Amino acid sequence: MHIDLIRSSSSKSLPQQISGTLAQRIRSGLLQPGARLPSVRSLAVSLKVSQVTVSKAYAELERSGMIICSQGKGCFVANPELFKQSEGHSWQEHYNDYLPRAQLWRNFKDSEVKYPFHLAAIHSGLLPLEQIGATMAALVTAQPELMATYGNFQGDPDLRETMRAHLLARGIKLASSDLMITSGTQQGIDLVARTFVGPGDTVYLEAPSYTGAIDVFAGRGAEMIFVPMDEEGMKVDVLTRLCDERPPKLIYTAPTFQNPSGVTMSMARRQRLLEIVRSYRCLLVEDDPFSDLYFHSPPPPPIKSLDTDGHVVYMKSFSKVLAPGSRVACVAAGGDILSRLIAAKSASDLGGPLLTQRAVLPFIAKKYDAYAAELRMILRRRMELADKLLKRYAPPGVTWNLPEGGLSLWLELPPSQDIGRLHELAGQQGISFLPGDVCYAGHTPSRHIRLCYSQMSEEDMQQGLASFLDLLDKYLS
């Protein structure tokens, strides 16, 4: 079992790093209930640490109830009675991998429940699937050669020009040659991390942060430092003090309707964050999936619109609000940074599918703005309905703030609650939510949960939320 250890880390000891990584693997399902952990001796040899160090890590996991150790038998992930393994596949258990966690994968595994509040997505009935599907069908009939053609590594030139005009209307001035089309922003984050982040590099994120980004940076062996937020977004004064101690290689932020908290960063904070990035000559990854989904007035302009030195790598998702299966997003960067990202993408997928890029192009060019305006009204109504149900049925001690846009609500539960147990009980009733602890790395506990109000039909959303609040009331009492 491979674990990237940062031996110069002043924030976490080696036992804490080992136990934290194993805890993440257990929570995300990479280590399943009943799986046997490597022996203390074998893990110590593979990680080049003392057996005492591994013993301390295992002791911490056992105290937290995540593993069970038996003298002479070894240590196992808790609840061994739930674990079933084919004899023919038993060799795979000790085949090394380099995945410290895979929480995003686990989240999508929960998608078959009746009320999937955990997934930040838009109900298919609200998406322009028929229009985009009709365009794709026409392309297949008229230009079947598109299916036999490798796409441009940087993305279809016409689509890049359309996206350039789209970003220009939002204050970002650049050429279409400064854009790259990716398979969703998740690929963009992965490309940045694989190109510029290595073991021990310091990456700063908001606390809490997007689960998929945490998975990616953890996979690169980065030392992630989480910066607290308030109603104006990431606390840049705290970030400044932290950067003085550990200079950043990269800072990741979702400043508009942040996932999962829903907080929007103020203009003053955006300007200050850019100043910090310039002073440390590092990259800022600005993830922007939701800025077009505002409920009242438009949010502050993207940080990229202020960037004159190429420090900001801006990522804009279109698939999430149009057709998630199309996996279309754009990455805006410049100079040698973009060149290296294009090189990384060419090695990753030989260029994105040309057919899907051409299928979404006409809609983005001619119909997107009107569609987004209508979608904003629908999502605002959904959010207000969810808020009414919460005000009526939420137990005492449960709090939340209304976002100015986006797809989810971020709830805080009373102290000393076992959210893992609540998640299990909800699942038995066909209800899922996103536990807040997956939005951090390591053992960080959280009293929060995320509920998405846009994934289901309006009727199902209300029924599911009422059922969940009834369960929550009984659980807390």
N, C-alpha and C positions, 0 to 999 in steps of 0.2 A: 504494500500500500504506500503510495507516494504522497507526501505532505510537504509543501514548500514551507520551510522554517526560516524566519527572519532572525538570525542570531544576534543582530545588533539592535533589535527592537528594545526600546526603553518602556514601551507601553504594555507589552504582554510578555510573560515569561514563556519559556519553551513548553512546560506542561500545559499552560493556558492555550497556547497555539495549537498543540496537538488535540487537546480535549475540545477546543472550539471547532476545529475542522471536522472531527469525528461527529460532534453534535449536529453540525450542519448536514453531514452526509446522512445521518439517521433521520433528521426532520424531513429532508427532501426525498427520502425513499431509496437513496442509493445503497444504504445499508438497511435491509429489511428486518422486521421482527424475527428473532431467532438466529440471525446471522452470527457466526463466530468471528470474533476479532482476532487479529494476529496475536501470537503470544508476546508477552512483555519482551522476552529476549530477541525474537525475530524482528519486532518493530524497532527496538533499540538499535539493532545492527543495521537495518535498512535506512533509518533516519540519522545514523551516526550520532546517537545521544546515549546517555547512560540508561541503564534499566530503571534506576530510581526516577528519572524524568518521566519515563513511560508509565511507571507505577503510579506516580502522582496524577498523571492525566486520567488514567483509568479510575483511580479513586474518586476524582471529581465527577466523572460521568456516572459512577455508581451512586454517589451521594445525591445526584440530581434525578436518579431513577431511570436513566436512559439505558444503562446496561446492568447485567447481572453477572457477578463473578463467582465462580465455584472452585474451591481448592481442588487441584488435580484435574479439573475439567476445562477450565479456561473462562473467558469472558464472552458474553453473548448480548446482543441487542435485546432489550426487554420484550416481554410477551412472546416467549419462544413457541407457545402453543399455536400462534397464528401463522407460523412460518412453515411453508411447505416447499421442498426443493426436489427437483428431479435428480435421481442418482446419476444420470448421464451428464448432467451439467454441474456436478459438484466441484469440478476442477476450476470453474470460472470464479468461484468465491474468492480465491487468493490470487487472481490474475490482476496485476497492477494496472491502475488507471490514474489519470491526472485530474479527476473531477473532485474539487473540494466540496461542492454542493450543486444541486440542480433543482432549486426551488420552483423555477418557472415551469419546468417539465411537470412537477407534481401538481401545480395549480391547474394545468390544462387536463390532467387526469381526472379532476373533479367535475368536468364539464357535463357529465351525463345526469347529474342530479336534476330534480324537477325545478328547483328554484336556485339557479346559479348566480348568487349575488357576488361571488368571489371574482368573477371575470369582468374586467373593465372593457366592455365592448358594447356595440349598439345592436339592437334587435334587427334581425334580417328584414322584417317588414318595413323598417324605416330607411333602408339602404336602397340606392338606385341600381339594384342588381339586374333588373330586366333591361334597362337601357344599356348598361355596360355589357351585359350578356348578348344583346342584339348586335352591338357593335362588333363583339368578338366573333359571333357567328358569321356576320357579313365578311369580316376579314378572312376567316377560314375559307369561305366560299370563293371570294374574289382573289385572295392572295395566299393560297395554300403554301407557297414557297416560304412564307414567314416561319412555318414550323420546321423548315429545313435550314434555317439561317441562324448562325451564332449572332447574338446581340453584341453591339459595341461594348467594350469593357466599361466605358464611362457611362453608357446609357444611350438610348435613342436620341439623336440630336434634336428632332422636332419636339420630343417630350421635354428635353432639357430647356429648350427655348420657351415652351409654355410655362414651365415651372419658374423660369427666370422672371417672366412677366408677373406671375403670381406673387413671387417674393418681393418684386419691386413695388407692388401695390401695398405691401406691408412694411416698407421702409428699407428693405435690404437691396442695395445697389451692387450688382455684380454681373459678369458676363456668363452666358450659358456654358462657357468653357470652365467656369469655376464650380460647376455642379456635377455630381455623380449620382446616378440612380442606383438604389440598393434594394434588396429584398426586405423591405421594412426597415424601421430604424434599429431594430435589434441587430441586423447585420451591420449597420453602420457603427454601432457601439462596439461590436465584436472586432470590426476591422481596425478601428482606432486603438483598441486595447492590444490586439495582436501586433500592431505596427509600432506602437510607442510605449507600451507598458510591459515591464518585466518583473521578475521576482524581487521583492523588497522595495520597489518604487512606491512612493506615497501618492495615494489618490484620495482626494477629499470629496465627500458626498453630503447631501442634506440628510438630516436625521428626522424622520425616516426617509428612505429612498426607494426607487423602483427596483423591484426584485430581480428583473432580468439584467439590469446593469450590475447589480451586486454579484450575480452568478458569473458574469463575464470577467469582472475584475478579480474576483476570487480565483477563477481559473488561471489567471495570469500570475498568481502568487503575489499580488499587490498588497501593501499594507494599507487597508482602508481606514480612514478616520472620518467619523460622522460628526457633522457640525449642526448644533441645534438650530431650530427655527422659531420665529414668532410670527405675528400676523403680517409682517412685511417680508417674510421669507428667510433665507439663510442669514444668520447673524454674522455679518462680515467683520465685526469687531473681534468676535471669538475666532473666526477664521484667520484673521491677521496675526493674532497671538500664536495660534497653532503653527502657522506657516513660518514664523520666526524660529520655532523649535525644529520643525521638520519641513523643509522647502518642498513644495508640491511638484510632482511630475505632471499631474493632470488634475483638473477640478471638473466634476460632473454635476450638472444642475438641470432641473426641469422647472424653470422660473414661472411658468404660466399655468395655473390650475394644477399645481404639482401633484404628481402621483406618488404616494397615496393620499396626502393630506389635503389637497385641494387649494393650498395657499398660493397666492400670487405675489411674486417679488415686486417691491416698489421700484419706481424708476431710480430713486437715489441709490438703492442697494445695487441695482444693475450697473450703474455707473461706477460705484465703488468696487464691485467685484471685478470689473474689467481693468480697473487700475491695479488691483492686486495681481491679476494675471500678467499684465504688462511688466510690473516690477520684478516678478519672478521668472519672466520669460518662459512661461509654460503654456499648455493648451487648456482651453475651456471648452468642454463639450456641452452644448446647449441643446437639450432634447425638447422638441416642441410638437407634441401630438394633438394638443387640445386648444390652441389659442383661437381657432375659428369658432369654438363652441362657447362663446360668452353669452351671458343671460341678459345683461343690461348694456353697459358701454364697453367698447373694445378695450382690451388690456394694454399695458404699456408696450411700446415697440420691442421687438427682439433685441437681445444684447448684440447680436450679429450686426444690427443696423448701426451700432456705434463703433464697430471694430474697423480700424484703419490699418492695422499691422498684421492681420492674419493670425491672431491668437485664438479666435473662436471657430470651432468646427460646429456648424449649425445643422440640425437634423429635423426635417419636416416629414411627418407621416401623412400619406394620403389613403393608404389601404384601410386604416382603422375607421375612417369616416365615409369611405366609399364602398370598398369590397375587401374585407380582410384576406380573402383567399388570393387576391391579386398580388399581395406583398409588394407594394410600390411605395417608395419613399425617396427623398432626395437628401443628399449631404452637400452642404455648401462650405467650401474651404478655398484656400488659394495657395499659389506658389508650390514649393517643394512638398509641403504637407499633403496637398491633394495628389500630387504625382505619386507619392509613396502609397497613399490609400488606394489609388487606382491599380498600382502594381500588386498590392495585397489582394484586391478584389479579383484580379485576373487569375491569381493562383487559387482563389477560393471557389469560383463558380464559372469561369470562362465567359462571364457576361450574363446579365439577367435575361429572362425570357422576353424576346422581342414582341411576341403576340400580346402578352398582357400589358406591356408598355403602350402599344398602339391602341389597345382596347380602352384604356382609361383616358387617353390623351384628349379626344373630343369633348368628353364630359368636363374635364378640368378646365379646358380652354373656354367653353361656352356656357356651361350650366352650373358650375361649381358654386359660384357666389350666391345665386338665387336658392339653390338647394341648401346651402349652409344656413342661410337666413331662416328658412322654414324649419330646418332641423333644430336650430337654437330655440325656437318657440316650443317645440315638442319636448325637448329635454328640460327646459325650464319648468314646464308643467309637471313633468315626471318628478323633478327635484322637489317642487312645492308639495306634490301629493305625498312623497316620502316624508317630508318634513312634518306635514299634518299628522300622519300616522305616528311618527315618533313623538310628537307633542302629546298625542292622545294616549298612547300605549306604552311608551318607554318607561321602565322602572325608575324610581328615584336614584340619583347618583350617576345616571347615564347622560353624557353631554356630547354635543356636536356643534360645529360651526358650519353655516351654510356657505358653500363655495360660490364664486361669481361665475363659474362655468365648469365644464368637464362632465364626468360621468358618474362620480362616486361621492359618498359621504364617509367621513372619517369619525368614528365613534370612540369615545373614551369611556371605559367601564370603571366601576368602583375598584379600589385597591384590593389586593389579595384574591383575585379571581383566577381560577385555572381555565384559561382560554382554550387550552388544548382539549380539556374535557368538554367544554361548551361546543367546540367544533365537532367533536365526536358525536355528541347528542344531537346536534343540528343535522349532521349527515344521516343519522338514523331516520330523520323525518324528511329527507330529501331536500335539505337546505344547506347551502354552502356559503361561507364568507371567507375573507382573507384575514388571517391572524396577523396582527401587527408585527410580531417578532420576526417574520420572514422578510421584513423591510429593513432589517439590520443584519450585521454579520456576527457570528459567534454566539455567545450566550446572552446577548442583550435582551432582557425581558421587556415586554410591552403590555400596556393596558388597553391598547387600541385594536379595533377591527375596521376593515373597509367593506362597505356595502355599495354595490353598483346598482343604480336604479334604471339603467338603460338597456340591459341585456335581455329582458323579457318583455312580453306584451304588457300594456298598462294594467290589465286585469290581473295577470299572473304576478306582477310586481307587487300590487296591493295585497293580494291574498298571501303571497309568500312572506312579505314583510310583517303582516299582521300575525302570521303563524310564528315567525321567528321572535317577535317581540313578546308573544305569549310564552314561548319557551324561555326566553331570557328572563322574564318576570319570575317564572317558577324557579329557574336556576338560581337567581340572585337571592331569592327569599328562602 
